[in-house]
Amino acid sequence: MTDFKTYLSRHESFEICRRAANRTIERLAKNRGRAAQGILERLKSCRKGSRCFSGVCPVCALRYRLRLLPQAEHILGENDPWVQLWWTPPSALVAKGLLVDFDLGKLLDHQKQVLREAIPGTVAIGGIDVSLGIRDRIAALWRISSCVLISGPITQDNFDRITDIYKPGSSFCQSFGINPVLHKPHMLSYDFKHRIFARSYDHDMPSNKRPKFNVLHPSFADEADLFQERWPLWDRLLLHNVSAGKVPHRPMLRRLI
Ligand SMILES: [Zn+2]
């Protein structure tokens, strides 16, 4: 079993997250909007024994991730092969200013329904990954991608059904990928990513090129914060034949099949 605390400590220790929270507090202090001020107050109140559970808070997100990741790894089976499936529907490309009001609940319901059709007897867990797509140094669109890891080998039947349902360019799917997962802790951590980055990432780019992750410009960061406050990591899970228990910020993942 992966020691996620050690694994994440390089980029995501509690100290690093506390510093990130302080930078967010400084930035939000300049935003006079009521919603931003509400998040600011929550972040300032976050302390040991009295956590804020704001969807924006990096410390609360790390605590949640440290609970979630080992359970997810256990459910997927540490010794079984995993397959990562990601896709972006055309409706999940969102212009600046429209992210906060995006109906993620509706999107999640739809994605779960599609997984039921595509891989009915399989376990899949993952979440919603939001990033700001940058092309030619110009911020283009918010991209709301669905990303799941599937446990066990994919049968040819399943593979054909999945690729048929997620045909890129169809009315349902703007882009799609299916890949065996080699670096498991890395991919698991990525599928339950908390932060929203800008990335000069183009799904048409050659597979030997890596996407570049960049910190969001403040005008985008405030919008991302308002979105995350509405949709915290624990409400962005995409689970198929798995339940997460009843307490939103204390996951108790359980296989349902
Ligand atoms: Zn907090």
Residues whose N, C-alpha, C, O or C-beta is under 5 A from the ligand:
A	BS01	ZN	C46 R51 C52 F53 S54 C57 V59 C60
